[in-house]
Amino acid sequence: MLKKQSVWLVLWGAIIFVSWNALLLFFFWTRPPPGGLAPASPFADDPASLTHEVIRLAQEAEVELERQRGLLQQIQEHSALWSQEQAGVVAVEAEATVGGPLAHPPTTPAPAALPVLVIACDRSTVRRCLDKLLHYRPSAEHFPIIVSQDCGHEETARVIASYSDNIMHIKQPDLGDLPMAPEHRKFQGYYKIARHYRWALSQIFRTFKYQAAIVVEDDLEVAPDFFEYFQATYPLLRADPSLWCVSAWHDNGKEQMVDAAQPDLIYRTDFFPGLGWLLLAELWDELEPKWPWAFWDDWMRQPEQRRERACLRPEISRTLTFGRKGVSQGQFFDQHLKFIKLNQGFVPFSQLDLSYLQREAYDRDFPARVYAAPVLQVEDLQANWLRELGEVRVQYSSRDSFKAFAKALGVMDDLKSGVPRAGYRGIVSFLFRGRRVYLAPPEDWAGYDPSWS
């Protein structure tokens, strides 16, 4: 395209050059001589004057030709320069987008900035969260950190302020209690959290106008490759409408239940994990008008919000919660959350082929692998029999059988709108005594039953 444009530019320059000189010659031979003499002036009677006039016209024509030759040369030079500059711009843009002149471009380029929104309240231990974020952050420009504080807790505010220009500190202005029925007053904290989330996300997407954001809470510690994980999965989230979030959390990510040899493994899940998650501005456009008064995370897990979309989650968590005390009064923490393994190494996700996570490929390959695994009884697994089988499947057929098998194998047994934690198409993948187990429904599974809760 650039070469074609250059040829046309030179051609038009040549046409202008020839036309201009033809007009000049016509003008010189037809104009009256100096002094206003008519064409019939008596040059024939004065040969010396005629010779002088011809020489003068020839000199003027030569000067004009030289000027036009210079003009044409400038056109050619500028045309070549313009072509080189345009080609350079295209090359630079391609290299900046894909990381190299010969690399295949990603489906979607990363945004100019992917902010981390830290939801804070009255934990001065937010320092632990912020210290790790700042320690592992590869770029302040690409990953600005915005701490949104509720509660008006002065000690926490001082801790946040101590980070100066390294972060942005915004404060939720409405600190009053929300009106509610007397029987709901014990849930006041959950109502305030939902209000805070709505205000903070609106600041991110409405006031600051970011394209996407990573949301963490003040009691989360992040892994060394936390930022790399989200930077690499953002294009997948942007390109695949069957995805609606990326989470850094694995609900069943206890040390003995994850494969330490595969820290690069990522799954699709129908369960909204939260606890360090990425969403797009378009999703907030959808959710904000109907945002709930309380229990926002369980609300996200309802089929009306999920709309059969999935999230991505890692084999090994990229976040760890250290907040035992909160509005949930430490629910699940002592029995479960404190045992989640945080990834300690660095996986270069941006250099990996993550196309297997696209819906068409995943829905073809993952169920095929699961249902190719032989079925084993829970008792045989617990007895560690038939080790030679490798990957195995434990099949459940009802809510009660799922909960019984999950509890026996150490998997979280609660369901939200019928969806098991970390499950995809009803399948929960984990390690049990060192081998891969799929807790799965029958192969003709027809979808989630919201009554399974």
N, C-alpha and C positions, 0 to 999 in steps of 0.2 A: 504493500500500500504506500509506504514512504517513498519507495523508488519511483512508483508511478506518478506520485505527486511532484517529485523533483523533475521528471521528464517534461511534464506539462508546463511547469514553471519556466524551464529553459526554452521550450518551444514558443510560449507566449512572448518571452523576451526577444527571441529572434524575429518574430512577426512584427513586434513593435519597432525593432531596429530597422528592418527592411522598409516598412511603411514610412517611417519618419524620414529616411534618406530619400525615398522616392518623392515625397512632398517637398523636401529641400531642393532637389534638383529641378523639380517643376517650378518652384518659386524663383530660384536663381535665374532660370532661363526666360521667365516670362515677366518678371518685375521690371518696372521702368528704371533707367539708369539714374544716378544721382543728378539732382538739379531739376527733376520733374520732366525730363525729356520723354516724348512719346516713343513707342516702338519704332516709329519711322525716322528716328534721329539719324543724322547723316554720318553714321560710322563708316559707311561705304566710301565716303569722301575723305576719311581720315584713318588709314590703316593702322597708324601707330596707336591711336586711341582705342581702336577695337582690340588690338593685341594686349594693351594694358588692361582693358576690362576683362578679357578672358583669363588673364593671369590672376587678376584679383579674385574673380569668382572661383577659380580652381583652388587658390589658397584658402578661401573661406570654406569651401567644401571639404578640403583636407582637414582643416581644424575641426569642423563639425563631425566628420567621420571618426576622427581620433577620439573626440568626446563620447560619441556613441559606442565606439569599441570599448572604452573604459566602462561605460554604463552596463554593456552586455557582460563584461567580465565580472563586475560586481554582482550582477544577477546570478551568474553561475556560482560564484563563491558563496554567496549567501544561501543559495539553494542547497549546496553541498553541506554547509554548516548547519542549516536548519534540519536536514535529514539526519546528520550525525547526532544532533542534540535530541531529536525525537527518539531515535533509536536508543540513545543512552538513557533517556527517561524511562522508556519501556523496560530496558534491561535492569535499571536500578529498582523500578517498582516490582518487577518480577523477582529479583533477588531478595529484596526486603520482605516480600510476601512469603516466599517459599524457603528462604534460607540458603539459596544457592542458584546459580544460573541454569543448572541442569536438573534441578529437583522437580518432582511433580508437585503442583500447587495443591494445598489443602482444600477441602470442600468450602471452608469459610475461614477468612483471616481472623486472627485474634483482634479484639477491640483495642483501641488506643490505650484504654485504662480499664482495669478490672478491679474495682474497689473491694475492700474487705470491710464489711459493716459489722462492728462488734456491739452486741446488745448488752448493755451494762446496767447495773442497778446499785446495790449496796454491798458489793464484794470488793474490798480493797485488794483482795488476791487477784484482781484483774491484772495486776502487774505480771503475774506468771504467764498469762495469756499474751499480753502485749510484748513482753520480752522475747518470747519464742517467735511471734510473728515478725518482729523487727529483725531478729537474728537470722531468720531464714529467708526473708524477703529479698528477691534478687534485684528489684528496682522500685524505688519510691515513686517514680513517675508512672510505671505500669500498674503498680499495686498500692494505690493510696489507702491508708487505714483511717476509717471514720468511726469514732466511738460515739454511740448514741446512749446517753445516760438518762435513766428514769430515776424516780425515788427521791432525788435531791439529797443524797447522802454525801455529807461534806468530806469525810475522809476519802471516800472513793473518788470524789471530784478532784481532790488534791493529788492523788496518785496519778490520775489521768492527765492533769495539768502539768505534772512534772516531766512529761515527755515532750513538751514544748511543740516545736514545728514538725516533729517526726510523725505526728498524727493530727487529725482534726477532731475536735471535741464539740459535739452538739448536745443540747439538753432538751428533753421532752418537756414542753411547757405546762401541760395539764397534769398536776400531781394529786388532784382531789379524788375522793372515792366515787365510784360509779353507782348509780341507783340500780337496785336489784331487789328481787323478792327476798324476804327474811331467810328462807331456807337455802339461799344461794350465797349468803354473806360469808360463809366459810371459804368460798371460792373467790373472794375479792382479789387475791393475788393473781389468779389466772385471768381475770377480767383485765387487770392492769397490764399484764404481759401482752395480751392481744391488742390492747390499745396502743401500747408502746411499739409493737411490731408494725402496726398500721402506720403510725406517724413516721417511724424511722425509714421504712421502705418508701413511703411517699417522698421523704426528703431526698433519698437516693435517686429515685426515678423521675420525680416531678421537679424538684428544686435544682438538683445537680445534673439531672438529665443523663445519667449513665445508661449504657445499653444493657448491662448485666451487673450482677453483684454476688459476692460470696458472703454468706451470713454465718457468723459464729457467735457464740455466747461467751460471757466473761469467765466461764469456768471450763473452757476448753484449751487444751495444749495441742499444738500442731506438730506434725512430723517434718523432717528435713525436706521432703519432696512434696509438701502440701501445695505450694504454689505451682510447681511443675505439673502436678496431677490435674489441677483445674485449668491451667493454660492449655494442656493437651486435649482435654475433654470438651472444652468450650466449643470448638468447631463441630463436634458431634451433636451437641445439644442444639446448636444453631441450625444445623442442616436436617435433623431428623425430627419431624413433627410428632413421632410416637414417643419422644422423650420430653419430660417436662422439668427435670432437675438432675443435677449431679451431686452426689453426697460423698463426703470423705469418711463416713461412718459405716461400720459393719455391726449390726445388732448381735450377731452370734460370733463376734470376733475375738473370743477368748484364745489365749495362747495355744492351748492344746487342740483347738478346733479349726485353726487356720494352717495353711501350708507355707511355712517359712521359706521354702525353696521357690515359691512363686509369688514374690511380692509385687510383680507386675500384672497380676491377674485382676481383671475387672469384670463385673457381672451386671446384667440388667436385673432390676427388681421392681415388682409391682407395689412394694411397700415404701411409703415415704419415710426415709430414715431421719432426715434433719441432721442436727449436730454437726454443722459445718457443711453448708450446701449452696449450690450455685443456681440462680434463676435468671431468666431474661426479663427485660422490661415489658415485653409483650405478655408474659404470664401475669405480671402485676396489673397490667391493664385489665386482664380478665378477672383477677381475684379481688382487687380492691373494692369494686362496687358491692360485693357481697361478703366482705370480710366479717368473720364472726365476732361476737362479743367476748367469747372466752374459748379456751381449749382449741386454739388455732391449729395445733399440729394434728390432733385427731380429726378435726374438721377437714384438713388437707387429705386425710386418708379415706374420706367418704367417696363413693363412686361418682357422685355429682361433681366433685372437684377433679378427681383423678382422670375421669373420662377415658379409662383404659390406656392411659399413658404410663410410661415406666420412668424410673430413675436409674442412674448408674451408681454402683457402689463398689468399693475395692475388696479384695480378698483380705487384706490386712488394713485396719483402720489407719487413716491419716489424721485423726483427731482422737483425743482422750479426755474424758471428763473427770475433773478433780473436785467438782462441786457436790459434796455429799448433802449439804444442807441447802434447802430452797423451798419453793412453794409446794413441791411434791413430798416434803418431809423425808427425803432420802429414799423414796420408793425405788426398789430394784438396785440401789447403789451397792449395799453391802453384799447382796447375794449375787450380783451380776456385773454391774457397770465397772466396778473397780478392777475387774479381772480382764477387761478388754486390752488386747495387745496393741501398742502404738508402734507403727513401722519406724525403724531406727536408721535404715539405710536411705540411699537415694536412687530412685528408678528414673531413668531419662525417658519418661513417657512420650515426650515430643518426638523422639526418634523411633518410636515403635509404630507398627501397623495396627491401628485400633479398628480397622474396618469390620472385624468380626463382631463388633458391638452394634452394627447397624441392624435394624429389625429383621429384614429379610434373611440375612445371613445367620443371625442369632437364632431366629425361630426355626430355621432349618437344622442347624447343627447342634444346638444345646439339647433340645428334647430327644433328638436321635441318639445322642450319647447317653442321656439318662436312661432311656427305655431299652437301650442295648445292654445295660448293666444287669446282671442276674439279681433276682429277688432273694433277700435273706431275711430271716426272722430276727426280731430284736434280741431274743434270747441267745441266738447264735452269735450275733455281734458282741453281746456282752461277755460271752464265753470265749471270744476271740477265735472262733472256729473258721475254717475254710479261708485261711489267709491267702491262699493261692488265687482266689477269685478277683483280687484287686478291687476296683470300684464296684460298689454294690448299691442296690436300691431297697429301701424299706417302703412298702406301699401302705397307705392309709386310705380309708374309704368314707370316713365320717368325721365330724367335729371331735367326737370323743376319742376316736382312735388316733387322730392327729395329736391331740393334747397328751394322751397317754404315751405315745411313742416319743414325742418331743421331750417330755419330762424325763423319760428313761434314758435318753441319749444326751441330755444336757443342753438341748436346744430351747430357746425361749418359746413357751407354749401359748402365749396370748395371741389373739387374732383381732384385727381392726377391720371392721366391715368385711369379715371373712378372709382377709389377706394375712398370711403368716409373715412374721418379721423376716426380712431378707429373701422372701419367696418370689419366684417368677413362674407364672402359670401353675401355681400351687406347689412348686418344687423348691425345697430348701436344701442347699448344698453346704456341707461341712466335713471336717475330719473327725473320725472317732477311732481312737487308739491307732492313729497313724495311717488310716486309709480313708479314701473318699467315700462318703455316703450321701445318697440322694433320698431324702424323705419326700416321697412323691405320691400324688393321687394316681388313679388308673390312667392308662394311656388315652382313653376316650373322655378325659376330663372336659367338662362343658362350661367351666367358668366358676367364678367365686359366688358363694352364697352369703350375702350380707348378714344373714341370721346367725352365722358362725362367729359369734363374738363373746 
